[in-house]
Amino acid sequence: MDHAKTTPDWTHLRAFLSTAETGSLSAAARALCLTQPTLSRQVAALEDQLGVMLFERVGRRLDLTDAGRELLPHARDMGLAAERVALSASGQRSEISGQVRITASDITAAMFLPSVVATLRKIAPQLTIDVIASNDIQDLMRREADIAIRHQRPDQPDLVARLVLDAVGHFYAAKSYLDKRGRPTSRADLASHDWVSFGDANRMAEYLVAMDIPLTVDVFKSSSENGLVSWELARAGLGICPMDDYVAASAPDMEAVMHDDLHVTFPIWLVTHREIHTSPRIRLVYDLLAEAIAAR
């Protein structure tokens, strides 16, 4: 058998992977900066080469066939490997130097970015990474930061935004608190517990009421504008608070309340200036951040 004819082309695999992850040809084409006909041809070429159908249309979506689902984890592995090779190679180029400023929320900056910065320093030792803990997207517009990790898509036309992950969180409380106050089994039970607010308590109360949690603002017995402080208040047994599951996984003293029935999802956007297309150092850091966030 001719190995060259049976080994899928990475360009075609990348088209398949993006289509599988976005669920549509148009979204995949935008993500890869291709025209939709070009991407469609690449997917069709991969199907022809493998001799199987990888997608079936269901309404306006493209769903994976059994063959597509079988191929997907292998394509992801190849994609990660290709990205690592490209990142390592580009990071060693002499012009990959200077400062890159990354802004993220206080929780993301403290709990996620240190390991990413350590990887960046290995890949591109000439880079200097400045981490700015802030919730203000205007940091980018004022050029106070180069790349932002945010939970809302910015609407400024001069920024490039990429949805990297839809993350999942739950409502957590210290096990010691739940042992003392009891474990709620319904949304109505939650109104009789103490809560820790992230920022403005009135806004958080409105958000929770919209989730059919019938509480009032007076249940928030402690709060902080700083997410890390709010989390530590909850860990001290002062009440229930929401948290990204990625962060909560490192706190064995915390327990998800009504884990199977109550959760939140939130997007993680990676945002930068349009100069990403002309700055090798910004491109390198942006791509590595995208890989690290998606790998969570």
N, C-alpha and C positions, 0 to 999 in steps of 0.2 A: 504494500500500500504506500502511495506517495504521501510522506509526512507533511510536505508543504501544502498539499491540498486539503488535509484533514485538520490542520491546526488553524483555528479561527483567527482572523485578523483582529488586532486589538481595537482598531477603529470601529469595526462592526460590533465587537463585544461592548465597547463603551456606549454605542448607540442603543444596544439592547438593554444595558444596565440602567441608563438614564430613563428610557421609556418605561421599564419595569418599576422604577422608583417613583416616577411622576404620574404614571397611569394614562398618559396621553402623548401623542407624537408632537403636538404643538408645544407643550410644556417642556418636553425633553429637548426639542430643537432650541428653545430659548435658553435652556440651561447650558447647552453645548455651543451656543452662538452659531448655529447652523440654520439653514432653511429647512422647512418641514419636508419638502420633497427629497432633499439630500439625506436627511436622517431616515426617512421612510425607505429609501433605496438601500441604505446600509443595513437596516434591520432585515429587509427582504433578502439581501445578499447572504446574510448569516443563516437565515432559514433555508435558503437554497443549498448552501454549503453543507449544513448539518442534515438536510433532508427531513426536517420536522417543522411543524407550526409552533411558534413560540408565544403568539398572542391570539386571543379571540376577542372580537368586539362585543361588549355588553352595554347597550345604550350608547352613551357618549364616551365611555371608558374603554380602555384596552386592558383586559385581564390576562394573566399568564395561563397558558395551558399547563398540563402536567409536565411536558417536556421543558417548558419555560421555567417552571418552579424548580425542576431538577438542575437546570443550568445556572440559576441565579446565584447560589452561594459560591460556585466556582468562579463566576464572572466577578463577584465582589472581591474574592481573594486575589484574582489577577489584577483587578483595579487598584487595590491597596498596594500590591507589590510594585506595580508600575509607577504609582505616585511616589512611593518611597525612593525608588531609583531616581526618578526625575528630581525630587526634592534634594536628595543627597548630592546629585551631580551639580545642580544649580547652586546649592549652598557653598560648594567649594570654589566657585568662580571668584576671582579676585575682586570683581566689582560688587559682590554681595557684601556690603559693609555699610556702616552708618547706624543711625538710630531708627527704630520703629516703635511707635507709641500705640499701645493697645488699651482701649477703654472698655470696661465691663462693670456690671453691678458689683457691689462689695462682696457678695457671696461667691459669684463666679470668679472674681479676681483672687480671692483667698483660697477657695476650695478646688478650683479647676486649673487655673492658669499656671501655677508654679511648675507642675510636671510638664506642661507644654513648652514653657520657656526653657526648661532644662533640655528638652529634645532639640529645640531651636538652636541652643548654644552649641550642641554637639554637631548639628548639621552645618551651621553657618557661624563659626567661632568669631568672625569679624563683626557680627551684628551686636548692637546694644539694644536691649529690649526694656522699654519703660512701661510699666503697668499702671494704669490710672483707674482707680475705683470710683466710678461715677455713674449716675443714671441719666445723664444729660446728653441726648443725641446731638445737641448743638456743639459738643466738643469737636465733632468732625467738621462742621461748617466753619468754625472759627480756626480750623487747622490746629487745634490743641491736641488732636489725636489723629492717627492714621487709619486705624481699624477699630470698629466697635462690635461688640457682641451684645445684641439687644433682643427683647421679647416682643417688639413691635416693629413693623416695617416702616421705615421713614418715607416721607412723601416728597423730600427735596429732590429735584431732578438731577442735581449734580452728584448724587450718591449712587453707588452700585450696591444692591442688596441681594443676598442669596439666602433662601430658606434652607437651612442645613438639617434641622431636626425638629420634629414635634415631640417635645419632652413630656414626661408624666410626673406628676407629684401627688402626694396624699396629705392628709391632715394628721399631724403627729403630736404626741404628748409624751412626757416622761413616764416610764413604766411605774416609777414611784408615785407619780400623780394619779395614774389610773388605778393603781392598787388602793389608793386612799379614797378616791372619789367615785370609782366604778367605771366600767367600760360601756360607753353608749352603744345601743343597738339600733337606734332609729334617729332620724334627723330631729325629731322633737326632743329627744334626750340631749342633743347637743346644746340646746338653749339653756340648760341648767348647769353648764360647765363654764369654767373660766377660760378666757381666750387671750392670746397675745397678738397684738396688732403689728403688722408691718406698715409703718407710716400712719396715715390718717385713719382713725378708727371708724369714722362715719362712712368713708368710702369703702372700707373693707366690709363693714356691716351690710352695705347695699349690695356688694358683690356676693356675699354669702346668702343673703335673702333671695337673690336671683337664682341661686342654686337650690331653692326650697329648704334652706336651713333657717328656721323661724327664730332668729335671735335679734336682740336689740343691742344698741351701742354700749349699754352699761355692762355687758358681759366682758368687755375688754378691760381687764384689770391692770394690764401693763402693756407698754408699747415702746417702739423705737423707730426712728427713721432709718437706722442702720440695720440691714437684714441680718448680719452676723450677731448683733446684739439681741435682736428679737429671738433668734434661734437659741441663743444661750439662755435667755430668759425662760423659754419653754423647756430647755434641758434642765433648768433649775427647779422644775416642777410647778411653774406658775400658770400653766394652762396649755391650750391647744393652739397650734399654728400650722399653716401650710408650709410645705417644703418640697423642693425637687427631690425625687427619689435618689438621684445620684449623690446628693449631699447627705441625705438621711442614712444611706447605706453605711456611712462611716461612723454612725452614732448608735451603737448597740443598746444604749440606755433609752432610746426612743422607740415608740411603737406607733404604727399607723392605726388610726381610729377608723373603724368600719371599712377596712381595707378593700373588701370585695364590692362594696356598694357606693363608695364615695372617693372620687379622685378628680384631679384637674389635669388638663393638657394645656401646654403653652408652647408657642413656636420659639425657636432660637434662630435669629437672623444674624448673618455676618455682613457687616456694612463697611464700605470704604469709599474713597474718592475714585473718580473715573481714571485717575492717573495710574491705577492698578495695571492698566494695559501697557504702560510705558516704564514702570519702575520695577526692576527685577527683585529688589529687596521686599517691596510691598507684596508683590505677587507670591513670593516664596512664603512669607509669613501667613498671608491670607489662605493659601492652599493648605498649609500645614494645620492651621486652626480649623479649617473645614474638615480635614481628615480626622483630627482629634475629636471634634464635637460629634461627628457622625459615628465614630467608633464607640461612643458612650453606650 
